[in-house]
């Protein structure tokens, strides 16, 4: 049995169920309903809405607090918890993005996460290379599903070379173990030309499909390379992308005929690189890997097509400004033209990524410095800058390079609004801001 390290309570909301029950900031939950607690997952698994017995450590003393919350969600109790120490990656992947970062960024950006708990909680991808026997038993016992797994290649020698870890082991053994224990898996293959493409890609997909439906999805994404990389690795070019999509299409046709699902998907960036049109939205199943860049652009295009703009009127004299990376620019600027026809004064700017290199084309890796440099001669005093939240650190108004929204406002001299990176988010940002400035 795992030792109970306990979970420290960082905050207790005023007038919450937890405060009323006597739980205080700084308390450590060491047991819940008789089960030892190591982290937030143990709390989630052992929480009971009918009756929960908390064993609390406070000032070196243990006390029992009984709650009858009558709420299904642990989060409704009014407690927030200290983050557990994240297990880090010991691999030395040839394509590791962290290893391609320049010096001087915030410390957390250099954290190489390899933690199955973060995979379960937040959808982070793991290689399974640091899983202990106890970890696997816990995953199976507590049904920590789904997990998100970076496979890359099922040929062990190639995979180990890609991971820079000769002792990485056989990924199919881990996949088989999880499948036998009914753990759902979403898998990804980072396509690296010369390593896991063509026949190796086909074999990897075939090997993973043996474990369907437990392997619920397979995403093929192009390797991301910055100008700061030290290892020689070939970028995915147009022909590489075309070959990968043609291969994936063949699988999808068979899979939809057999199972009624596509299961295997190409990342949006592969379609953009190849020049091949996106498939119909219906072929993305339930968008199992949209956060991995699979289906984001076609979803945006569908939402843009359905956006209701007939009743839009704007008396706001200000001009709206927004921006994106080079790969998404054609789609966002096309929608901006539709908005202009509806009377909305909006300009979209394409931001070249000089910080990481021009080969990095996604909006999510744009820095505040590049935004300032690109917009400094383009914005005017009364413009309103709509900043897509995808460029921000989660939960904070700060870019990757620690430039804040406040910094942007001061340097450019404009009003800024952070918006959701969707059609709805863009329209809401325009409407809310326009209303305030009427």
C-alpha positions in Angstrom: 0.0 0.0 0.0 1.2 3.5 -0.8 2.2 5.7 2.1 -0.2 8.5 2.9 1.6 11.7 2.3 -1.5 13.7 2.6 -2.8 16.7 0.7 -2.3 20.2 2.0 -5.3 22.6 1.8 -4.2 25.9 0.4 -7.4 27.8 0.8 -10.9 27.4 2.2 -13.6 29.6 0.7 -15.6 31.8 3.1 -19.0 30.4 4.1 -18.2 27.2 2.1 -19.2 23.7 3.2 -15.6 23.1 4.2 -15.4 26.2 6.4 -18.7 25.3 8.1 -17.4 21.8 8.8 -14.4 23.2 10.5 -11.7 22.6 7.9 -9.0 25.3 7.8 -6.3 26.6 5.5 -3.1 24.7 6.1 -4.8 21.5 7.2 -3.5 18.2 5.7 -6.0 15.6 4.6 -4.3 12.2 5.3 -7.3 9.9 5.0 -10.8 10.0 3.4 -13.4 7.4 4.3 -10.6 5.2 5.6 -8.4 5.4 2.5 -4.9 6.9 2.7 -4.6 10.1 0.6 -1.5 10.9 -1.4 -2.8 13.4 -3.9 -5.9 15.1 -5.4 -6.7 11.9 -7.4 -7.1 9.9 -4.2 -9.6 12.5 -3.0 -11.6 12.4 -6.2 -11.7 8.6 -6.1 -12.7 8.2 -2.5 -15.0 11.2 -2.1 -18.6 10.3 -1.3 -21.4 12.8 -1.6 -23.5 11.1 1.0 -21.0 11.0 3.8 -17.2 11.8 3.8 -15.0 11.2 6.8 -11.9 13.3 6.6 -8.9 12.5 8.8 -7.1 15.8 9.2 -3.6 16.6 10.5 -3.4 20.0 12.2 -0.6 21.3 14.4 0.8 17.7 14.7 -2.6 16.4 15.9 -5.1 14.3 14.0 -8.8 15.0 14.1 -11.8 13.6 12.2 -14.3 15.8 10.4 -17.5 14.3 9.0 -19.3 16.0 6.1 -22.6 15.2 4.5 -22.1 17.5 1.5 -25.0 16.3 -0.8 -23.0 17.5 -3.8 -21.4 15.3 -6.5 -18.4 17.5 -7.1 -15.5 17.6 -4.7 -14.8 21.2 -6.0 -18.1 22.4 -4.5 -16.8 21.9 -1.0 -14.8 25.1 -1.2 -11.3 23.7 -0.8 -8.3 24.3 -3.0 -5.2 22.1 -2.7 -1.5 22.3 -3.0 -0.2 20.9 -6.2 1.6 17.5 -5.9 5.2 17.3 -7.0 5.2 16.5 -10.7 7.2 13.5 -11.9 9.6 14.7 -14.6 10.8 13.1 -17.9 14.2 11.4 -18.0 14.1 11.0 -21.8 16.3 12.9 -24.2 13.9 13.1 -27.2 15.4 14.2 -30.5 12.3 16.5 -30.9 11.8 17.6 -27.3 10.4 21.1 -27.4 11.7 22.0 -24.0 15.2 21.3 -25.1 14.7 23.7 -28.0 13.8 26.7 -25.8 16.2 29.6 -25.4 17.6 30.6 -22.1 16.0 33.2 -19.9 12.3 32.1 -20.0 10.3 31.4 -16.8 11.5 28.4 -14.9 8.2 26.4 -15.3 8.6 26.3 -19.1 11.7 24.1 -18.7 9.7 21.5 -16.7 9.6 18.2 -18.7 6.4 16.7 -17.4 6.1 12.9 -17.4 3.4 12.3 -14.9 0.5 9.9 -15.4 -1.6 11.9 -12.9 -1.2 15.0 -15.1 -2.2 12.9 -18.0 -5.4 11.8 -16.3 -6.3 15.2 -14.8 -5.3 17.5 -17.7 -4.7 15.4 -20.8 -0.9 15.8 -20.8 1.0 13.2 -22.9 3.3 10.7 -21.3 5.7 8.1 -22.7 5.1 5.6 -19.9 8.9 5.3 -19.5 9.0 6.2 -15.8 5.9 4.2 -14.7 6.7 1.9 -11.8 4.8 -1.4 -11.1 3.0 0.4 -8.3 2.0 3.2 -10.6 0.4 0.8 -13.1 -1.4 -1.1 -10.4 -2.8 2.2 -9.1 -3.9 3.3 -12.6 -5.7 -0.1 -13.0 -7.3 -0.1 -9.5 -8.5 3.5 -9.5 -9.5 3.3 -13.2 -7.5 6.5 -14.1 -9.0 6.8 -17.5 -8.5 8.2 -20.1 -4.7 8.5 -20.4 -2.9 10.4 -23.1 0.2 8.5 -24.4 3.0 9.5 -26.7 3.7 6.4 -28.8 5.7 7.8 -31.8 6.7 4.3 -33.0 5.9 0.8 -31.9 9.3 -0.5 -33.2 11.2 -0.4 -29.9 14.6 0.3 -31.4 13.3 3.3 -33.4 11.2 4.6 -30.5 14.1 4.3 -28.1 16.3 6.3 -30.6 13.6 8.9 -30.9 13.3 9.2 -27.1 17.0 9.2 -26.6 16.5 6.5 -24.0 17.9 3.0 -24.7 16.0 1.6 -21.7 12.6 3.0 -22.7 11.1 -0.5 -23.0 8.3 -1.8 -25.2 5.4 0.6 -25.4 3.0 -2.1 -26.7 3.4 -4.0 -23.3 2.1 -0.9 -21.5 -0.7 -0.4 -24.1 -1.7 -4.1 -23.7 -1.7 -3.8 -19.9 -3.9 -0.7 -19.9 -6.2 -2.3 -22.5 -6.6 -5.5 -20.4 -7.6 -3.2 -17.4 -10.1 -1.3 -19.6 -8.2 2.0 -19.5 -9.1 4.2 -22.4 -6.1 5.7 -24.2 -5.7 8.6 -26.6 -2.4 8.2 -28.4 -0.2 10.5 -30.4 2.6 10.0 -33.0 5.0 12.9 -33.5 5.9 12.5 -37.1 9.7 12.8 -37.6 10.7 12.3 -41.3 13.4 9.7 -41.6 12.5 8.0 -38.3 8.9 7.0 -38.0 7.3 7.9 -41.3 6.0 5.8 -44.2 6.1 2.1 -43.5 6.9 2.7 -39.8 4.0 5.0 -39.5 1.7 2.4 -41.1 2.9 -0.3 -38.8 2.6 1.9 -35.7 -1.0 2.7 -36.5 -1.8 -1.0 -37.3 -0.3 -2.1 -34.0 -2.3 0.4 -32.0 -5.6 -0.4 -33.7 -5.3 -4.0 -32.4 -6.2 -2.5 -29.0 -9.3 -0.6 -30.2 -11.7 0.4 -28.6 -9.3 0.9 -25.6 -7.0 2.8 -27.9 -9.8 5.3 -28.7 -7.9 7.7 -30.9 -4.6 8.1 -32.7 -3.3 11.5 -33.7 -0.4 12.1 -36.1 1.2 15.5 -35.5 4.2 17.0 -37.2 7.4 17.6 -35.3 7.7 21.1 -34.0 11.2 22.7 -34.4 12.5 26.0 -33.2 15.6 27.9 -34.3 17.2 27.1 -31.0 17.3 23.3 -31.6 20.7 21.7 -31.2 19.9 18.3 -32.7 19.7 17.7 -36.4 16.2 16.6 -37.4 14.3 17.1 -40.6 11.2 19.2 -40.6 7.9 17.9 -42.0 7.7 19.3 -45.6 4.8 19.3 -48.0 5.5 15.9 -49.5 5.9 14.3 -46.0 2.6 15.8 -45.0 0.9 14.6 -48.2 2.2 11.0 -47.7 1.0 10.9 -44.1 -2.4 12.2 -44.9 -2.8 9.7 -47.8 -1.9 6.9 -45.4 -4.3 8.1 -42.7 -7.1 8.5 -45.3 -6.7 4.9 -46.3 -7.1 3.8 -42.7 -10.0 6.1 -42.1 -12.0 4.7 -45.0 -11.6 1.2 -43.6 -12.2 2.1 -40.0 -15.4 4.1 -40.8 -16.7 1.2 -42.8 -15.9 -1.3 -40.0 -16.5 0.7 -36.8 -18.3 3.8 -37.9 -15.4 6.0 -36.6 -12.3 7.5 -38.0 -10.1 6.8 -34.9 -6.9 7.9 -36.7 -6.5 11.6 -37.4 -4.0 14.0 -39.0 -3.3 17.2 -37.1 -4.5 20.4 -38.8 -1.0 21.5 -39.5 -0.4 18.5 -41.7 -3.4 19.6 -43.9 -2.0 23.2 -44.0 1.5 22.0 -44.9 0.2 19.6 -47.6 -2.3 21.9 -49.2 -4.9 19.1 -48.9 -8.4 20.3 -47.9 -9.7 19.5 -44.4 -12.1 16.5 -44.3 -15.7 17.1 -43.4 -16.3 17.9 -39.7 -18.3 14.7 -39.3 -15.1 12.7 -39.8 -13.5 13.9 -36.6 -15.8 11.7 -34.5 -16.3 13.6 -31.2 -13.0 15.6 -31.5 -11.1 13.5 -29.0 -7.8 15.3 -29.6 -8.9 18.9 -30.5 -6.6 20.2 -27.8 -3.8 18.5 -29.7 -4.5 20.6 -32.8 -6.7 18.0 -34.4 -9.9 19.6 -35.8 -9.4 23.1 -34.4 -9.3 24.9 -37.8 -12.2 23.0 -39.4 -14.2 23.6 -36.2 -13.4 27.3 -36.5 -14.5 27.3 -40.1 -17.8 25.7 -39.3 -18.5 28.1 -36.5 -17.5 31.0 -38.7 -19.9 29.8 -41.4 -22.8 29.5 -38.9 -22.1 32.8 -37.1 -25.2 35.0 -37.2 -24.2 38.5 -38.2 -27.3 39.9 -39.8 -28.5 41.7 -36.7 -25.0 43.1 -35.9 -24.8 46.9 -35.7 -21.8 48.8 -34.3 -21.6 52.6 -33.6 -18.2 52.2 -32.1 -15.7 54.4 -33.8 -12.8 52.3 -32.5 -11.0 49.9 -34.7 -10.6 46.3 -33.5 -7.2 44.7 -33.9 -6.3 41.0 -33.4 -3.5 38.7 -34.5 -2.5 35.1 -35.0 0.3 32.9 -36.2 1.2 32.5 -39.9 -0.5 29.1 -40.2 -4.0 30.3 -39.0 -3.8 33.7 -40.5 -5.6 32.9 -43.8 -8.6 31.5 -42.0 -8.9 34.3 -39.4 -8.4 37.1 -41.9 -11.0 35.5 -44.2 -13.5 35.6 -41.3 -12.5 39.2 -40.6 -13.5 40.2 -44.1 -17.0 38.7 -43.4 -17.1 40.8 -40.2 -16.2 43.9 -42.1 -19.1 43.4 -44.4 -21.3 43.4 -41.3 -20.0 46.8 -40.3 -17.3 45.7 -37.9 -14.1 47.6 -38.2 -11.5 44.9 -37.6 -8.0 44.2 -38.9 -6.1 40.9 -38.4 -2.3 40.9 -38.3 0.0 38.0 -39.1 2.8 37.7 -36.5 6.1 36.1 -37.6 7.7 34.1 -34.8 11.2 35.6 -34.6 11.6 34.4 -31.0 11.4 30.7 -31.8 12.0 30.9 -35.5 9.8 31.3 -38.6 9.2 27.5 -38.7 7.0 27.9 -35.6 3.7 29.0 -37.1 1.1 28.4 -34.4 -0.4 31.3 -32.4 0.1 29.5 -29.1 3.8 30.0 -29.2 3.8 33.7 -30.0 5.6 35.9 -27.5 4.8 39.4 -26.3 8.0 40.8 -27.8 7.0 39.6 -31.3 3.5 41.0 -30.9 4.9 44.4 -29.8 7.4 44.4 -32.6 4.8 43.5 -35.3 2.1 45.9 -34.1 4.1 48.9 -33.0 3.8 50.8 -36.3 0.3 49.4 -37.1 -1.9 50.3 -34.1 -3.4 53.7 -33.3 -4.4 55.3 -30.0 -8.1 54.5 -30.1 -7.6 50.9 -31.3 -8.8 48.0 -29.2 -6.5 45.0 -29.3 -8.2 41.6 -28.9 -5.6 39.1 -27.6 -6.4 35.4 -28.1 -6.1 33.6 -24.8 -4.1 30.8 -26.5 -1.0 33.0 -26.3 -1.3 33.4 -22.5 0.0 31.2 -19.7 -3.1 29.3 -18.4 -4.8 31.3 -15.7 -2.6 34.3 -16.2 -2.4 37.3 -18.5 1.3 36.7 -19.3 2.9 35.6 -22.6 5.6 32.9 -22.8 8.4 35.5 -22.4 6.8 37.0 -19.3 5.5 40.1 -21.2 2.2 40.9 -19.6 -1.0 42.3 -21.0 -0.3 45.5 -19.0 3.1 45.7 -20.7 1.4 45.5 -24.1 -1.0 48.3 -23.2 1.7 50.5 -22.0 4.1 50.0 -24.9 1.5 50.1 -27.7 -0.8 52.7 -26.0 -4.0 50.8 -26.7 -6.8 49.2 -24.8 -6.5 45.3 -24.7 -9.1 42.6 -24.1 -8.2 38.9 -23.7 -10.7 36.7 -25.6 -11.3 33.0 -26.1 -9.6 31.7 -29.2 -12.9 30.8 -30.9 -15.5 32.4 -33.2 -17.8 32.8 -30.2 -15.0 34.3 -28.1 -14.0 36.8 -30.9 -17.6 37.9 -31.4 -18.2 38.2 -27.6 -15.0 40.3 -27.2 -16.2 42.6 -30.0 -19.7 42.9 -28.7 -18.8 43.4 -25.0 -16.1 45.9 -25.8 -18.3 47.8 -28.3 -21.1 48.1 -25.7 -18.7 49.5 -23.1 -17.4 52.1 -25.6 -20.7 53.3 -26.9 
